[in-house]
């Protein structure tokens, strides 16, 4: 154990070793592009990429639904009835809520 302490103590008295340690501490904690901020930005970038994929898929799905609504009147009627509770003049709508 004493030999290990002596090894590190000799290395710290070396001006190059001390300079290297100061450089590492500076780069990890104090620099504007420090390691902690770098890791956070990598995580944020991954999340944004997954969001981009989600929204691309969502746009594709919504585009298909919009095209179907514009071309098929039965789908348009079904959409109006389900989403906006529209009805014909001679109809009554009963909404059943399941608990």
N, CA, C and O atoms as a printed pandas DataFrame, in Angstrom:
     atom_number atom_name residue_name chain_id  residue_number  x_coord  y_coord  z_coord
0              1         N          UNK        A               1    0.821   -1.189    0.000
1              2        CA          UNK        A               1    0.000    0.000    0.000
2              3         C          UNK        A               1    0.866    1.255    0.000
3              4         O          UNK        A               1    0.553    2.246   -0.659
4              5         N          UNK        A               2    1.976    1.191    0.763
5              6        CA          UNK        A               2    2.862    2.344    0.836
6              7         C          UNK        A               2    3.553    2.570   -0.504
7              8         O          UNK        A               2    3.814    3.709   -0.891
8              9         N          UNK        A               3    3.846    1.484   -1.208
9             10        CA          UNK        A               3    4.468    1.603   -2.523
10            11         C          UNK        A               3    3.526    2.261   -3.523
11            12         O          UNK        A               3    3.969    3.018   -4.386
12            13         N          UNK        A               4    2.241    1.980   -3.415
13            14        CA          UNK        A               4    1.247    2.574   -4.307
14            15         C          UNK        A               4    1.114    4.077   -4.053
15            16         O          UNK        A               4    1.028    4.861   -4.998
16            17         N          UNK        A               5    1.098    4.474   -2.792
17            18        CA          UNK        A               5    1.044    5.903   -2.468
18            19         C          UNK        A               5    2.294    6.611   -2.959
19            20         O          UNK        A               5    2.222    7.725   -3.478
20            21         N          UNK        A               6    3.420    5.973   -2.798
21            22        CA          UNK        A               6    4.682    6.549   -3.235
22            23         C          UNK        A               6    4.697    6.711   -4.753
23            24         O          UNK        A               6    5.222    7.697   -5.270
24            25         N          UNK        A               7    4.118    5.736   -5.471
25            26        CA          UNK        A               7    4.049    5.796   -6.937
26            27         C          UNK        A               7    3.234    7.017   -7.387
27            28         O          UNK        A               7    3.668    7.772   -8.256
28            29         N          UNK        A               8    2.051    7.202   -6.790
29            30        CA          UNK        A               8    1.207    8.339   -7.170
30            31         C          UNK        A               8    1.826    9.670   -6.740
31            32         O          UNK        A               8    1.704   10.668   -7.450
32            33         N          UNK        A               9    2.475    9.689   -5.606
33            34        CA          UNK        A               9    3.110   10.913   -5.124
34            35         C          UNK        A               9    4.227   11.354   -6.065
35            36         O          UNK        A               9    4.382   12.545   -6.335
36            37         N          UNK        A              10    5.002   10.396   -6.562
37            38        CA          UNK        A              10    6.071   10.729   -7.514
38            39         C          UNK        A              10    5.480   11.264   -8.816
39            40         O          UNK        A              10    6.010   12.204   -9.408
40            41         N          UNK        A              11    4.397   10.668   -9.249
41            42        CA          UNK        A              11    3.766   11.101  -10.499
42            43         C          UNK        A              11    3.198   12.520  -10.376
43            44         O          UNK        A              11    3.251   13.286  -11.338
44            45         N          UNK        A              12    2.668   12.873   -9.231
45            46        CA          UNK        A              12    2.103   14.204   -9.053
46            47         C          UNK        A              12    3.179   15.279   -8.984
47            48         O          UNK        A              12    2.914   16.435   -9.312
48            49         N          UNK        A              13    4.364   14.925   -8.571
49            50        CA          UNK        A              13    5.451   15.903   -8.548
50            51         C          UNK        A              13    6.040   16.115   -9.933
51            52         O          UNK        A              13    6.752   17.094  -10.160
52            53         N          UNK        A              14    5.758   15.228  -10.845
53            54        CA          UNK        A              14    6.208   15.397  -12.222
54            55         C          UNK        A              14    5.376   16.523  -12.842
55            56         O          UNK        A              14    4.147   16.483  -12.771
56            57         N          UNK        A              15    6.012   17.515  -13.441
57            58        CA          UNK        A              15    5.266   18.666  -13.955
58            59         C          UNK        A              15    4.344   18.286  -15.111
59            60         O          UNK        A              15    3.302   18.914  -15.299
60            61         N          UNK        A              16    4.713   17.269  -15.884
61            62        CA          UNK        A              16    3.861   16.849  -16.996
62            63         C          UNK        A              16    2.627   16.102  -16.492
63            64         O          UNK        A              16    1.525   16.285  -17.010
64            65         N          UNK        A              17    2.819   15.269  -15.487
65            66        CA          UNK        A              17    1.687   14.551  -14.901
66            67         C          UNK        A              17    0.703   15.500  -14.250
67            68         O          UNK        A              17   -0.510   15.358  -14.406
68            69         N          UNK        A              18    1.229   16.463  -13.524
69            70        CA          UNK        A              18    0.370   17.451  -12.877
70            71         C          UNK        A              18   -0.375   18.294  -13.913
71            72         O          UNK        A              18   -1.560   18.585  -13.751
72            73         N          UNK        A              19    0.324   18.677  -14.969
73            74        CA          UNK        A              19   -0.314   19.444  -16.046
74            75         C          UNK        A              19   -1.420   18.633  -16.709
75            76         O          UNK        A              19   -2.484   19.167  -17.023
76            77         N          UNK        A              20   -1.170   17.345  -16.920
77            78        CA          UNK        A              20   -2.171   16.479  -17.537
78            79         C          UNK        A              20   -3.411   16.347  -16.647
79            80         O          UNK        A              20   -4.538   16.385  -17.141
80            81         N          UNK        A              21   -3.205   16.195  -15.348
81            82        CA          UNK        A              21   -4.337   16.065  -14.424
82            83         C          UNK        A              21   -5.148   17.359  -14.385
83            84         O          UNK        A              21   -6.378   17.323  -14.398
84            85         N          UNK        A              22   -4.469   18.489  -14.338
85            86        CA          UNK        A              22   -5.170   19.778  -14.359
86            87         C          UNK        A              22   -5.948   19.931  -15.662
87            88         O          UNK        A              22   -7.079   20.419  -15.654
88            89         N          UNK        A              23   -5.354   19.520  -16.776
89            90        CA          UNK        A              23   -6.029   19.586  -18.073
90            91         C          UNK        A              23   -7.289   18.720  -18.080
91            92         O          UNK        A              23   -8.340   19.154  -18.552
92            93         N          UNK        A              24   -7.184   17.495  -17.556
93            94        CA          UNK        A              24   -8.350   16.609  -17.509
94            95         C          UNK        A              24   -9.469   17.199  -16.653
95            96         O          UNK        A              24  -10.634   17.188  -17.051
96            97         N          UNK        A              25   -9.115   17.707  -15.492
97            98        CA          UNK        A              25  -10.128   18.301  -14.615
98            99         C          UNK        A              25  -10.781   19.492  -15.303
99           100         O          UNK        A              25  -11.999   19.663  -15.237
100          101         N          UNK        A              26   -9.982   20.303  -15.955
101          102        CA          UNK        A              26  -10.521   21.463  -16.665
102          103         C          UNK        A              26  -11.483   21.031  -17.775
103          104         O          UNK        A              26  -12.567   21.599  -17.901
104          105         N          UNK        A              27  -11.103   20.043  -18.574
105          106        CA          UNK        A              27  -11.930   19.602  -19.703
106          107         C          UNK        A              27  -13.210   18.909  -19.238
107          108         O          UNK        A              27  -14.248   19.024  -19.888
108          109         N          UNK        A              28  -13.139   18.197  -18.123
109          110        CA          UNK        A              28  -14.315   17.460  -17.658
110          111         C          UNK        A              28  -15.325   18.385  -16.976
111          112         O          UNK        A              28  -16.530   18.198  -17.146
112          113         N          UNK        A              29  -14.868   19.367  -16.217
113          114        CA          UNK        A              29  -15.791   20.141  -15.393
114          115         C          UNK        A              29  -15.957   21.608  -15.779
115          116         O          UNK        A              29  -17.065   22.134  -15.668
116          117         N          UNK        A              30  -14.909   22.286  -16.225
117          118        CA          UNK        A              30  -14.964   23.741  -16.330
118          119         C          UNK        A              30  -15.038   24.290  -17.747
119          120         O          UNK        A              30  -15.419   25.448  -17.923
120          121         N          UNK        A              31  -14.700   23.530  -18.736
121          122        CA          UNK        A              31  -14.693   24.023  -20.108
122          123         C          UNK        A              31  -16.125   24.260  -20.594
123          124         O          UNK        A              31  -17.067   23.670  -20.066
124          125         N          UNK        A              32  -16.286   25.120  -21.596
125          126        CA          UNK        A              32  -17.636   25.378  -22.126
126          127         C          UNK        A              32  -18.206   24.147  -22.820
127          128         O          UNK        A              32  -19.424   23.979  -22.871
128          129         N          UNK        A              33  -17.361   23.301  -23.345
129          130        CA          UNK        A              33  -17.793   22.041  -23.961
130          131         C          UNK        A              33  -17.388   20.875  -23.070
131          132         O          UNK        A              33  -16.771   19.919  -23.540
132          133         N          UNK        A              34  -17.728   20.948  -21.791
133          134        CA          UNK        A              34  -17.275   19.920  -20.864
134          135         C          UNK        A              34  -17.988   18.598  -21.104
135          136         O          UNK        A              34  -18.971   18.521  -21.841
136          137         N          UNK        A              35  -17.472   17.579  -20.470
137          138        CA          UNK        A              35  -17.958   16.221  -20.688
138          139         C          UNK        A              35  -19.405   16.053  -20.234
139          140         O          UNK        A              35  -20.172   15.335  -20.875
140          141         N          UNK        A              36  -19.777   16.690  -19.162
141          142        CA          UNK        A              36  -21.140   16.559  -18.634
142          143         C          UNK        A              36  -22.150   17.155  -19.613
143          144         O          UNK        A              36  -23.178   16.540  -19.897
144          145         N          UNK        A              37  -21.863   18.339  -20.124
145          146        CA          UNK        A              37  -22.758   18.948  -21.113
146          147         C          UNK        A              37  -22.790   18.139  -22.399
147          148         O          UNK        A              37  -23.829   18.041  -23.052
148          149         N          UNK        A              38  -21.666   17.566  -22.755
149          150        CA          UNK        A              38  -21.578   16.757  -23.966
150          151         C          UNK        A              38  -22.485   15.531  -23.871
151          152         O          UNK        A              38  -23.186   15.199  -24.827
152          153         N          UNK        A              39  -22.472   14.864  -22.727
153          154        CA          UNK        A              39  -23.324   13.689  -22.521
154          155         C          UNK        A              39  -24.796   14.096  -22.556
155          156         O          UNK        A              39  -25.616   13.397  -23.152
156          157         N          UNK        A              40  -25.135   15.211  -21.929
157          158        CA          UNK        A              40  -26.523   15.689  -21.951
158          159         C          UNK        A              40  -26.984   16.012  -23.366
159          160         O          UNK        A              40  -28.120   15.711  -23.733
160          161         N          UNK        A              41  -26.117   16.619  -24.155
161          162        CA          UNK        A              41  -26.504   16.957  -25.528
162          163         C          UNK        A              41  -26.652   15.704  -26.389
163          164         O          UNK        A              41  -27.485   15.675  -27.295
164          165         N          UNK        A              42  -25.862   14.679  -26.119
165          166        CA          UNK        A              42  -26.012   13.416  -26.856
166          167         C          UNK        A              42  -27.355   12.774  -26.521
167          168         O          UNK        A              42  -28.041   12.270  -27.411
168          169         N          UNK        A              43  -27.735   12.789  -25.240
169          170        CA          UNK        A              43  -29.043   12.245  -24.845
170          171         C          UNK        A              43  -30.180   13.025  -25.499
171          172         O          UNK        A              43  -31.146   12.434  -25.982
172          173         N          UNK        A              44  -30.064   14.341  -25.512
173          174        CA          UNK        A              44  -31.101   15.175  -26.113
174          175         C          UNK        A              44  -31.191   14.918  -27.615
175          176         O          UNK        A              44  -32.287   14.886  -28.175
176          177         N          UNK        A              45  -30.060   14.737  -28.257
177          178        CA          UNK        A              45  -30.052   14.463  -29.698
178          179         C          UNK        A              45  -30.747   13.144  -30.012
179          180         O          UNK        A              45  -31.507   13.056  -30.977
180          181         N          UNK        A              46  -30.488   12.109  -29.196
181          182        CA          UNK        A              46  -31.161   10.820  -29.396
182          183         C          UNK        A              46  -32.674   10.959  -29.236
183          184         O          UNK        A              46  -33.443   10.389  -30.010
184          185         N          UNK        A              47  -33.091   11.719  -28.229
185          186        CA          UNK        A              47  -34.525   11.917  -28.013
186          187         C          UNK        A              47  -35.154   12.660  -29.184
187          188         O          UNK        A              47  -36.252   12.314  -29.620
188          189         N          UNK        A              48  -34.473   13.669  -29.692
189          190        CA          UNK        A              48  -35.005   14.423  -30.822
190          191         C          UNK        A              48  -35.096   13.564  -32.075
191          192         O          UNK        A              48  -36.041   13.700  -32.853
192          193         N          UNK        A              49  -34.126   12.685  -32.277
193          194        CA          UNK        A              49  -34.187   11.783  -33.430
194          195         C          UNK        A              49  -35.375   10.834  -33.313
195          196         O          UNK        A              49  -36.053   10.564  -34.304
196          197         N          UNK        A              50  -35.631   10.328  -32.114
197          198        CA          UNK        A              50  -36.790    9.447  -31.949
198          199         C          UNK        A              50  -38.089   10.230  -32.138
199          200         O          UNK        A              50  -39.060    9.693  -32.672
200          201         N          UNK        A              51  -38.117   11.489  -31.707
201          202        CA          UNK        A              51  -39.293   12.329  -31.939
202          203         C          UNK        A              51  -39.517   12.567  -33.428
203          204         O          UNK        A              51  -40.657   12.572  -33.893
204          205         N          UNK        A              52  -38.438   12.763  -34.172
205          206        CA          UNK        A              52  -38.550   12.962  -35.622
206          207         C          UNK        A              52  -39.159   11.734  -36.269
207          208         O          UNK        A              52  -40.035   11.861  -37.125
208          209         N          UNK        A              53  -38.713   10.545  -35.879
209          210        CA          UNK        A              53  -39.278    9.315  -36.440
210          211         C          UNK        A              53  -40.758    9.174  -36.081
211          212         O          UNK        A              53  -41.567    8.769  -36.916
212          213         N          UNK        A              54  -41.107    9.505  -34.847
213          214        CA          UNK        A              54  -42.503    9.419  -34.431
214          215         C          UNK        A              54  -43.373   10.351  -35.266
215          216         O          UNK        A              54  -44.433    9.952  -35.748
216          217         N          UNK        A              55  -42.923   11.589  -35.436
217          218        CA          UNK        A              55  -43.737   12.554  -36.171
218          219         C          UNK        A              55  -43.781   12.245  -37.662
219          220         O          UNK        A              55  -44.786   12.541  -38.308
220          221         N          UNK        A              56  -42.733   11.663  -38.230
221          222        CA          UNK        A              56  -42.791   11.229  -39.628
222          223         C          UNK        A              56  -43.855   10.156  -39.800
223          224         O          UNK        A              56  -44.638   10.190  -40.750
224          225         N          UNK        A              57  -43.878    9.204  -38.876
225          226        CA          UNK        A              57  -44.892    8.150  -38.933
226          227         C          UNK        A              57  -46.287    8.741  -38.731
227          228         O          UNK        A              57  -47.237    8.339  -39.402
228          229         N          UNK        A              58  -46.406    9.681  -37.821
229          230        CA          UNK        A              58  -47.702   10.309  -37.556
230          231         C          UNK        A              58  -48.196   11.093  -38.772
231          232         O          UNK        A              58  -49.383   11.043  -39.095
232          233         N          UNK        A              59  -47.303   11.816  -39.447
233          234        CA          UNK        A              59  -47.669   12.567  -40.648
234          235         C          UNK        A              59  -48.135   11.617  -41.739
235          236         O          UNK        A              59  -49.115   11.890  -42.433
236          237         N          UNK        A              60  -47.432   10.501  -41.889
237          238        CA          UNK        A              60  -47.820    9.520  -42.910
238          239         C          UNK        A              60  -49.209    8.955  -42.621
239          240         O          UNK        A              60  -50.032    8.835  -43.529
240          241         N          UNK        A              61  -49.470    8.613  -41.374
241          242        CA          UNK        A              61  -50.775    8.066  -40.996
242          243         C          UNK        A              61  -51.883    9.102  -41.188
243          244         O          UNK        A              61  -52.944    8.789  -41.729
244          245         N          UNK        A              62  -51.636   10.318  -40.749
245          246        CA          UNK        A              62  -52.648   11.368  -40.889
246          247         C          UNK        A              62  -52.898   11.729  -42.348
247          248         O          UNK        A              62  -54.025   12.058  -42.718
248          249         N          UNK        A              63  -51.868   11.674  -43.174
249          250        CA          UNK        A              63  -52.051   11.949  -44.605
250          251         C          UNK        A              63  -52.946   10.898  -45.248
251          252         O          UNK        A              63  -53.804   11.221  -46.069
252          253         N          UNK        A              64  -52.742    9.636  -44.870
253          254        CA          UNK        A              64  -53.601    8.566  -45.395
254          255         C          UNK        A              64  -55.048    8.767  -44.950
255          256         O          UNK        A              64  -55.978    8.614  -45.741
256          257         N          UNK        A              65  -55.226    9.114  -43.671
257          258        CA          UNK        A              65  -56.583    9.337  -43.160
258          259         C          UNK        A              65  -57.248   10.529  -43.838
259          260         O          UNK        A              65  -58.437   10.474  -44.152
260          261         N          UNK        A              66  -56.504   11.597  -44.067
261          262        CA          UNK        A              66  -57.050   12.776  -44.731
262          263         C          UNK        A              66  -57.450   12.461  -46.167
263          264         O          UNK        A              66  -58.504   12.896  -46.631
264          265         N          UNK        A              67  -56.617   11.710  -46.864
265          266        CA          UNK        A              67  -56.947   11.321  -48.235
266          267         C          UNK        A              67  -58.216   10.472  -48.255
267          268         O          UNK        A              67  -59.070   10.637  -49.126
268          269         N          UNK        A              68  -58.329    9.572  -47.294
269          270        CA          UNK        A              68  -59.520    8.726  -47.209
270          271         C          UNK        A              68  -60.760    9.567  -46.894
271          272         O          UNK        A              68  -61.833    9.314  -47.442
272          273         N          UNK        A              69  -60.622   10.561  -46.020
273          274        CA          UNK        A              69  -61.756   11.430  -45.698
274          275         C          UNK        A              69  -62.199   12.255  -46.903
275          276         O          UNK        A              69  -63.392   12.495  -47.087
276          277         N          UNK        A              70  -61.246   12.688  -47.721
277          278        CA          UNK        A              70  -61.582   13.507  -48.885
278          279         C          UNK        A              70  -62.203   12.698  -50.010
279          280         O          UNK        A              70  -62.965   13.246  -50.806
280          281         N          UNK        A              71  -61.900   11.416  -50.099
281          282        CA          UNK        A              71  -62.368   10.627  -51.240
282          283         C          UNK        A              71  -63.575    9.749  -50.927
283          284         O          UNK        A              71  -64.338    9.429  -51.839
284          285         N          UNK        A              72  -63.772    9.356  -49.692
285          286        CA          UNK        A              72  -64.830    8.407  -49.368
286          287         C          UNK        A              72  -65.871    9.077  -48.458
287          288         O          UNK        A              72  -65.569    9.389  -47.306
288          289         N          UNK        A              73  -67.094    9.302  -48.964
289          290        CA          UNK        A              73  -68.112    9.980  -48.140
290          291         C          UNK        A              73  -68.574    9.154  -46.937
291          292         O          UNK        A              73  -68.980    9.725  -45.925
292          293         N          UNK        A              74  -68.520    7.821  -47.027
293          294        CA          UNK        A              74  -68.929    7.003  -45.881
294          295         C          UNK        A              74  -67.950    7.158  -44.721
295          296         O          UNK        A              74  -68.349    7.197  -43.558
296          297         N          UNK        A              75  -66.677    7.246  -45.052
297          298        CA          UNK        A              75  -65.669    7.446  -44.005
298          299         C          UNK        A              75  -65.829    8.836  -43.390
299          300         O          UNK        A              75  -65.651    9.008  -42.184
300          301         N          UNK        A              76  -66.164    9.827  -44.218
301          302        CA          UNK        A              76  -66.385   11.181  -43.715
302          303         C          UNK        A              76  -67.579   11.216  -42.760
303          304         O          UNK        A              76  -67.524   11.856  -41.710
304          305         N          UNK        A              77  -68.647   10.529  -43.128
305          306        CA          UNK        A              77  -69.822   10.477  -42.252
306          307         C          UNK        A              77  -69.495    9.766  -40.939
307          308         O          UNK        A              77  -69.902   10.220  -39.869
308          309         N          UNK        A              78  -68.767    8.660  -41.017
309          310        CA          UNK        A              78  -68.379    7.922  -39.816
310          311         C          UNK        A              78  -67.504    8.790  -38.908
311          312         O          UNK        A              78  -67.673    8.785  -37.688
312          313         N          UNK        A              79  -66.583    9.523  -39.497
313          314        CA          UNK        A              79  -65.699   10.396  -38.727
314          315         C          UNK        A              79  -66.500   11.499  -38.031
315          316         O          UNK        A              79  -66.278   11.780  -36.853
316          317         N          UNK        A              80  -67.416   12.113  -38.749
317          318        CA          UNK        A              80  -68.241   13.166  -38.157
318          319         C          UNK        A              80  -69.105   12.652  -37.023
319          320         O          UNK        A              80  -69.275   13.330  -36.010
320          321         N          UNK        A              81  -69.648   11.466  -37.188
321          322        CA          UNK        A              81  -70.496   10.898  -36.139
322          323         C          UNK        A              81  -69.679   10.528  -34.895
323          324         O          UNK        A              81  -70.106   10.785  -33.770
324          325         N          UNK        A              82  -68.502    9.924  -35.102
325          326        CA          UNK        A              82  -67.721    9.450  -33.963
326          327         C          UNK        A              82  -66.985   10.580  -33.244
327          328         O          UNK        A              82  -66.944   10.604  -32.014
328          329         N          UNK        A              83  -66.419   11.492  -33.981
329          330        CA          UNK        A              83  -65.579   12.517  -33.361
330          331         C          UNK        A              83  -66.375   13.740  -32.900
331          332         O          UNK        A              83  -66.079   14.312  -31.851
332          333         N          UNK        A              84  -67.374   14.138  -33.671
333          334        CA          UNK        A              84  -68.096   15.378  -33.373
334          335         C          UNK        A              84  -69.556   15.150  -32.999
335          336         O          UNK        A              84  -70.314   16.109  -32.858
336          337         N          UNK        A              85  -69.955   13.900  -32.838
337          338        CA          UNK        A              85  -71.311   13.524  -32.431
338          339         C          UNK        A              85  -72.371   14.157  -33.327
339          340         O          UNK        A              85  -73.414   14.594  -32.840
340          341         N          UNK        A              86  -72.115   14.207  -34.610
341          342        CA          UNK        A              86  -73.093   14.733  -35.561
342          343         C          UNK        A              86  -74.170   13.687  -35.799
343          344         O          UNK        A              86  -73.939   12.488  -35.643
344          345         N          UNK        A              87  -75.349   14.162  -36.180
345          346        CA          UNK        A              87  -76.460   13.248  -36.412
346          347         C          UNK        A              87  -77.341   13.795  -37.518
347          348         O          UNK        A              87  -77.270   14.968  -37.886
348          349         N          UNK        A              88  -78.158   12.920  -38.026
349          350        CA          UNK        A              88  -79.140   13.345  -39.021
350          351         C          UNK        A              88  -80.328   13.968  -38.288
351          352         O          UNK        A              88  -80.448   13.847  -37.069
352          353         N          UNK        A              89  -81.203   14.635  -39.043
353          354        CA          UNK        A              89  -82.308   15.367  -38.424
354          355         C          UNK        A              89  -83.266   14.460  -37.656
355          356         O          UNK        A              89  -83.786   14.857  -36.613
356          357         N          UNK        A              90  -83.500   13.277  -38.145
357          358        CA          UNK        A              90  -84.501   12.406  -37.521
358          359         C          UNK        A              90  -83.869   11.368  -36.581
359          360         O          UNK        A              90  -84.482   10.333  -36.319
360          361         N          UNK        A              91  -82.674   11.621  -36.077
361          362        CA          UNK        A              91  -81.993   10.659  -35.214
362          363         C          UNK        A              91  -81.778   11.241  -33.822
363          364         O          UNK        A              91  -81.708   12.456  -33.639
364          365         N          UNK        A              92  -81.677   10.357  -32.866
365          366        CA          UNK        A              92  -81.249   10.713  -31.518
366          367         C          UNK        A              92  -79.982    9.926  -31.214
367          368         O          UNK        A              92  -79.844    8.771  -31.616
368          369         N          UNK        A              93  -79.063   10.561  -30.505
369          370        CA          UNK        A              93  -77.796    9.903  -30.174
370          371         C          UNK        A              93  -77.770    9.651  -28.679
371          372         O          UNK        A              93  -78.043   10.543  -27.876
372          373         N          UNK        A              94  -77.442    8.436  -28.325
373          374        CA          UNK        A              94  -77.282    8.052  -26.933
374          375         C          UNK        A              94  -75.827    7.656  -26.729
375          376         O          UNK        A              94  -75.315    6.770  -27.413
376          377         N          UNK        A              95  -75.172    8.312  -25.795
377          378        CA          UNK        A              95  -73.772    8.008  -25.493
378          379         C          UNK        A              95  -73.745    7.133  -24.252
379          380         O          UNK        A              95  -74.231    7.518  -23.188
380          381         N          UNK        A              96  -73.172    5.956  -24.409
381          382        CA          UNK        A              96  -73.088    5.002  -23.307
382          383         C          UNK        A              96  -71.656    5.028  -22.781
383          384         O          UNK        A              96  -70.705    4.730  -23.504
384          385         N          UNK        A              97  -71.526    5.385  -21.523
385          386        CA          UNK        A              97  -70.207    5.448  -20.895
386          387         C          UNK        A              97  -70.022    4.194  -20.063
387          388         O          UNK        A              97  -70.833    3.898  -19.186
388          389         N          UNK        A              98  -68.958    3.460  -20.336
389          390        CA          UNK        A              98  -68.670    2.247  -19.574
390          391         C          UNK        A              98  -67.751    2.601  -18.423
391          392         O          UNK        A              98  -66.731    3.263  -18.612
392          393         N          UNK        A              99  -68.119    2.154  -17.218
393          394        CA          UNK        A              99  -67.300    2.444  -16.030
394          395         C          UNK        A              99  -66.276    1.379  -15.822
395          396         O          UNK        A              99  -65.496    1.451  -14.872
